Amino acid sequence: MKLKKEIIFLISLGFLIILFGLTPKTKAAVLTGTIDSTGAITGVTGATYYNTNSWQDMIDTYKSVTPNAASKATVFFNVTANVPGNSVLNSGNAVSSGKSLSINGNNYTLYLDNDTTYTTAQSIGGSDGTARAFGSNGTVSADTTLTVKNATIVNNITSGIFQMKGNNAKATAVYENVTVSNGDGIYGAQPIRNDNGKVIFRGTNTFNILQNHNMNDISSAGADNQGEWIQGEAYTEVETGTTTLNQSWGNDQPFYVYYSNSGSTLQVDAGAAMVWNLNKTYTMYYDDGALLVVGALNWNINGSFVINGTVNTSSTYAGGWFMALNTLNSWNLNVG
């Protein structure tokens, strides 16, 4: 039996309606806030906070809400359980200039991953232009503060949770009482990217960047430009407590100075400490001269700065601890 053209058309039209008209659409999951009447949750009396254990909810809510006056231009998230990986973390430019962010992990684990297979990461170089997770490669003012505290982070996204990329993304990133470790053994381990803003450490922080999850691995298995501690490094400061870096990543090093507009400053405040435990590394400082404006390398050490190296430290690069310092034109070492 032959169907008439009209019947075929109606059947086709019905199929298209089902396919496109009835398919559920993903809606933004904007959370309902709670007033912190005592300041016990946020540290700010009267601020609004949002309970969550979802990256999707955090990003949707951050984009959608306007903080009240008591919140001091900050969106506060209060984590209530472990936060699983989510593909939303692959999208970028979530941070708005002047709208700060604070994530209190409450000692839960935040899986910074585009899926829920936490032993594998995408191979994304640190110089990739997309600002993933909470990031931007646009204009972000210096009064924008991005904070994560009281959390364990399993990192599988190169450049980490707060990604400030380029000349004009100048947010301050604050890490307070966090432990960050790579999930994949050879990809996606770099936890911090901040080109021209500030990186601040408070409390007790530990960063583990270990190829094959082994401090004693002296190979060069870890992918290049995926295992630095900090890429950018215009300004890094340890304000309080002790921040420890454990690194063995044969193709990378603690600092990759990148896109900095006026040199690079490392500061350890009085009473604070920074400890680097380094095994296999490429060098210690790598200055990407083609991207930098000439400026000084400044070390202001008013507290304690200890570097524990081995014969393997800075051994991949034959030139030693400092590589390509052709635009960091002087080294100012100030010890308080």
For each residue, the residues with C-beta under 8 A, 3 or more apart:
1:
2:
3: 7 8 11
4: 7 8
5: 8 9
6: 9 10
7: 3 4 10 11
8: 3 4 5 11 12
9: 5 6 12 13
10: 6 7 13 14
11: 3 7 8 14 15
12: 8 9 15 16
13: 9 10 16 17
14: 10 11 17 18
15: 11 12 18 19
16: 12 13 19 20 21
17: 13 14 20 21 22
18: 14 15 21 22
19: 15 16 22 23
20: 16 17 23
21: 16 17 18
22: 17 18 19
23: 19 20
24:
25:
26:
27:
28: 60 63 64
29: 54 56 57 60 61
30: 57 60 61 64 65
31: 50 51 52 57 60 61
32: 50
33: 48 49 50 65
34: 48 49 50 51
35: 46 47 48
36: 39 40 41 42 44 45 46 47 48 49 76
37: 45 46
38: 45
39: 36 42 43 44 45 46 47
40: 36
41: 36 49 76 78 104
42: 36 39 47 49 71 74 76 78 102 104
43: 39
44: 36 39 47 70 71 72 74 76
45: 36 37 38 39 70
46: 35 36 37 39 68 70 71
47: 35 36 39 42 44 67 68 70 71 72 74 76
48: 33 34 35 36 65 67 68 70 71 76
49: 33 34 36 41 42 76 77 78
50: 31 32 33 34 57 58 61 75 76 77 78
51: 31 34 78 80
52: 31 57 58 61 77 78 79 80 83
53: 79 80 81 82 83 84 108
54: 29 57 58 83 86
55: 58 59 83 84 85 86 88 89
56: 29 59 60 86 88
57: 29 30 31 50 52 54 60 61
58: 50 52 54 55 61 62 77 103
59: 55 56 62 63 88 91 94 134
60: 28 29 30 31 56 57 63 64
61: 29 30 31 50 52 57 58 64 65 75 77
62: 58 59 65 75 94 99 101 134
63: 28 59 60 94 96
64: 28 30 60 61
65: 30 33 48 61 62 75
66:
67: 47 48 71 72 73 74 75 99 100
68: 46 47 48 71
69: 72
70: 44 45 46 47 48
71: 42 44 46 47 48 67 68 74 75 76
72: 44 47 67 69 100
73: 67 98 99 100 143
74: 42 44 47 67 71 99 100 101 102 145
75: 50 61 62 65 67 71 99 100 101 102
76: 36 41 42 44 47 48 49 50 71 102 104
77: 49 50 52 58 61 101 102 103 104
78: 41 42 49 50 51 52 104 106
79: 52 53 83 103 104 105 106 108 110 151
80: 51 52 53 106 108
81: 53 108
82: 53 108 109 110 111
83: 52 53 54 55 79 108 109 110 111
84: 53 55 111 116
85: 55 89 111 112 113 114 115 116 117 118 156
86: 54 55 56 89 113 114
87: 90 114 115
88: 55 56 59 91
89: 55 85 86 112 113 114 132 133 157
90: 87 114 130 132 157
91: 59 88 94 132
92: 130 131 132 135 136 137 163
93: 131 135 136 137 138
94: 59 62 63 91 133 134 135 136
95: 99 101 131 134 135 136 140 144 146 162 164 169 171
96: 63 99 140 144
97: 136 138 139 140 141 144
98: 73 141 143 144
99: 62 67 73 74 75 95 96 144
100: 67 72 73 74 75 143 144 145 146 147
101: 62 74 75 77 95 134 145 146 147
102: 42 74 75 76 77 145 147 148 149
103: 58 77 79 110 147 148 149 151
104: 41 42 76 77 78 79 149 150 151
105: 79 108 109 110 148 149 150 151 152 178
106: 78 79 80 150 151
107: 150 151 152
108: 53 79 80 81 82 83 105 151 152
109: 82 83 105 151 152 153 154
110: 79 82 83 103 105 148 151 152 153 154 161
111: 82 83 84 85 116 118 153 154 156 183
112: 85 89 133 153 154 155 156 157 160 161
113: 85 86 89 116 117 118 121 154 156 157 183
114: 85 86 87 89 90 122 156 157
115: 85 87
116: 84 85 111 113
117: 85 113 120
118: 85 111 113 154 156 183
119: 183 184 185
120: 117 156 183 184 187
121: 113 124 156 157 158 182 183 184 187 188 189
122: 114 156 157 158 187 188
123: 187 188 223 226
124: 121 128 132 157 158 159 187 188 226
125: 128 158 223 224 225 226
126: 158 159 190 193 225 226 228 231 256 258
127: 225 231 258
128: 124 125 158 159
129: 137 165
130: 90 92 137
131: 92 93 95 135 136 137 159 163 164 165 169
132: 89 90 91 92 124 135 157 159 163
133: 89 94 112 157 159 160 161 162 163
134: 59 62 94 95 101 146 161 162 163
135: 92 93 94 95 131 132 159 162 163 164 165 169 193
136: 92 93 94 95 97 131 139 140 163 164 165 169 171
137: 92 93 129 130 131 165 166 169
138: 93 97 166 168 169
139: 97 136 168 169
140: 95 96 97 136 144 164 168 169 170 171 197
141: 97 98 144 170 171
142: 170 171 172 197 198
143: 73 98 100
144: 95 96 97 98 99 100 140 141 170 171 172
145: 74 100 101 102 171 172 173 174
146: 95 100 101 134 162 171 172 173 174
147: 100 101 102 103 173 174 175 176
148: 102 103 105 110 151 153 161 162 174 175 176 178
149: 102 103 104 105 174 175 176 177 178 202 203
150: 104 105 106 107 176 177 178
151: 79 103 104 105 106 107 108 109 110 148 177 178 179
152: 105 107 108 109 110 178 179 180 181
153: 109 110 111 112 148 160 161 178 179 180 181 191
154: 109 110 111 112 113 118 181 182 183
155: 112 160 161 180 181 182 183 188 189 191
156: 85 111 112 113 114 118 120 121 122 182 183 184 187 188
157: 89 90 112 113 114 121 122 124 132 133 160 161 188
158: 121 122 124 125 126 128 187 188 189 190 193 225 226
159: 124 126 128 131 132 133 135 163 165 190 191 192 193 231
160: 112 133 153 155 157 163 180 190 191 192 193
161: 110 112 133 134 148 153 155 157 191
162: 95 133 134 135 146 148 171 173 192 193 194
163: 92 131 132 133 134 135 136 159 160 193 194
164: 95 131 135 136 140 169 170 171 173 193 194 195 196 197 232
165: 129 131 135 136 137 159 169 193 195 259
166: 137 138 169 195 196 259
167: 195 196 259 261
168: 138 139 140 196
169: 95 131 135 136 137 138 139 140 164 165 166 195 196 197
170: 140 141 142 144 164 196 197
171: 95 136 140 141 142 144 145 146 162 164 194 197
172: 142 144 145 146 197 198 199 200
173: 145 146 147 162 164 192 194 197 198 199 200
174: 145 146 147 148 149 200 201 202
175: 147 148 149 178 180 192 199 200 201 202 205 243
176: 147 148 149 150 201 202 203 205
177: 149 150 151 202 203 204 205 241
178: 105 148 149 150 151 152 153 175 205 206
179: 151 152 153 205 206 207 208
180: 152 153 155 160 175 191 205 206 207 208
181: 152 153 154 155 207 208 210 213
182: 121 154 155 156 185 188 189 191 208 209 210 213 227
183: 111 113 118 119 120 121 154 155 156 188
184: 119 120 121 156 187 188 189
185: 119 182 211 212 213 221 222
186: 211 212 221 222 223 226
187: 120 121 122 123 124 156 158 184 223 226
188: 121 122 123 124 155 156 157 158 182 183 184 226
189: 121 155 158 182 184 209 210 211 222 226 227 249
190: 126 158 159 160 193 209 225 226 227 228 229 231 252
191: 153 155 159 160 161 180 182 207 209 229
192: 159 160 162 173 175 199 229 230 231 232
193: 126 135 158 159 160 162 163 164 165 190 230 231 232
194: 162 163 164 171 173 197 198 199 230 231 232 233 234
195: 164 165 166 167 169 231 232 234 258 259 260
196: 164 166 167 168 169 170 232 234 259 260 261
197: 140 142 164 169 170 171 172 173 194 232 234 235
198: 142 172 173 194 234 235 236 237
199: 172 173 175 192 194 230 232 233 235 236 237
200: 172 173 174 175 237 239
201: 174 175 176 205 236 237 238 239 240 241 243 272 274
202: 149 174 175 176 177 205 239 240 241
203: 149 176 177 240 241
204: 177 241 242 243
205: 175 176 177 178 179 180 201 202 241 242 243 244
206: 178 179 180 243 244 246
207: 179 180 181 191 229 243 244 245 246 247
208: 179 180 181 182 246 247
209: 182 189 190 191 227 228 229 245 246 247 248 249 252
210: 181 182 189 213 214 215 217 246 247 248 249
211: 185 186 189 214 217 219 220 221 222 227 248 249 250 280
212: 185 186 217 219 221 222
213: 181 182 185 210
214: 210 211 217 248
215: 210 246 248 277 279
216: 248 279
217: 210 211 212 214 221 248 279 280
218: 248 250 279 280 312
219: 211 212 250 280
220: 211 250 251 280 316
221: 185 186 211 212 217 250
222: 185 186 189 211 212 226 227 249 250 251 252
223: 123 125 186 187 226 227 251
224: 125 227 251 252
225: 125 126 127 158 190 228 231 251 252 256
226: 123 124 125 126 158 186 187 188 189 190 222 223 252
227: 182 189 190 209 211 222 223 224 247 249 251 252
228: 126 190 209 225 231 249 252 253 254 255 256 286
229: 190 191 192 207 209 245 247 253 254 255
230: 192 193 194 199 233 236 254 255 256
231: 126 127 159 190 192 193 194 195 225 228 256 258
232: 164 192 193 194 195 196 197 199 256 257 258 259 260
233: 194 199 230 236 255 256 257 258 260 264 266
234: 194 195 196 197 198 260 261 262 263 264 265
235: 197 198 199 264 265 267
236: 198 199 201 230 233 265 266 267
237: 198 199 200 201 265 266 267 268 269
238: 201 241 242 243 267 268 269 272 273 274 303
239: 200 201 202 269 272
240: 201 202 203 269 271 272
241: 177 201 202 203 204 205 238 272 273
242: 204 205 238 272 273 274 275
243: 175 201 204 205 206 207 238 272 273 274 275
244: 205 206 207 274 275 276 277
245: 207 209 229 254 274 275 276 277 278
246: 206 207 208 209 210 215 277
247: 207 208 209 210 227 229 253 254 276 277 278 279 281
248: 209 210 211 214 215 216 217 218 278 279 280 281 312
249: 189 209 210 211 222 227 228 252 253 280 281 282
250: 211 218 219 220 221 222 280 281 282 316
251: 220 222 223 224 225 227 282 316
252: 190 209 222 224 225 226 227 228 249 256 281 282
253: 228 229 247 249 256 281 282 283 284 285 286 314 323
254: 228 229 230 245 247 276 278 281 284 285
255: 228 229 230 233 264 284 285 286
256: 126 225 228 230 231 232 233 252 253 286 288
257: 232 233 260 264 285 286 287 288 292 328
258: 126 127 195 231 232 233 288 291 292
259: 165 166 167 195 196 232 288 291 292
260: 195 196 232 233 234 257 263 264 292 293 295
261: 167 196 234 293 295
262: 234 293 295
263: 234 260 292 293 294 295 296 297 298 328 329
264: 233 234 235 255 257 260 287 295 296 297 298 328
265: 234 235 236 237 298 299 300
266: 233 236 237 298 299 300
267: 235 236 237 238 298 299 300 301 302
268: 237 238 272 273 274 300 301 302 303 304 305
269: 237 238 239 240 272 302 303
270: 302 303 336
271: 240 303
272: 201 238 239 240 241 242 243 268 269 303 304
273: 238 241 242 243 268 303 304 305 306
274: 201 238 242 243 244 245 268 303 304 305 306
275: 242 243 244 245 305 306 308
276: 244 245 247 254 306 307 308 309
277: 215 244 245 246 247 308
278: 245 247 248 254 281 284 307 308 309 310 313
279: 215 216 217 218 247 248 309 310 312 313
280: 211 217 218 219 220 248 249 250 310 312 313 315 316
281: 247 248 249 250 252 253 254 278 284 312 313 314 315 316
282: 249 250 251 252 253 286 314 316 317 323
283: 253 286 314 316 317 319 320 321 322 323
284: 253 254 255 278 281 313 314 321 322
285: 253 254 255 257 297 321 322 323 325 328
286: 228 253 255 256 257 282 283 323 324
287: 257 264 292 322 323 324 325 326 327 328
288: 256 257 258 259 291 292 324
289: 292 324 325 326 327
290:
291: 258 259 288
292: 257 258 259 260 263 287 288 289 295 327 328
293: 260 261 262 263 327
294: 263 327 329
295: 260 261 262 263 264 292 327 328 329
296: 263 264 328 329 330 331 332
297: 263 264 285 325 328 330 331 332
298: 263 264 265 266 267 332 334
299: 265 266 267 305 331 332 333 334
300: 265 266 267 268 334 336
301: 267 268 304 305 333 334 335 336
302: 267 268 269 270 335 336
303: 238 268 269 270 271 272 273 274 336
304: 268 272 273 274 301
305: 268 273 274 275 299 301
306: 273 274 275 276
307: 276 278
308: 275 276 277 278
309: 276 278 279 313 314
310: 278 279 280 313
311: 315
312: 218 248 279 280 281 315
313: 278 279 280 281 284 309 310
314: 253 281 282 283 284 309 317 320 321
315: 280 281 311 312
316: 220 250 251 280 281 282 283
317: 282 283 314 320 323
318:
319: 283 322 323
320: 283 314 317 323
321: 283 284 285 314
322: 283 284 285 287 319 325
323: 253 282 283 285 286 287 317 319 320
324: 286 287 288 289
325: 285 287 289 297 322 328
326: 287 289
327: 287 289 292 293 294 295
328: 257 263 264 285 287 292 295 296 297 325 331
329: 263 294 295 296
330: 296 297
331: 296 297 299 328
332: 296 297 298 299
333: 299 301
334: 298 299 300 301
335: 301 302
336: 270 300 301 302 303
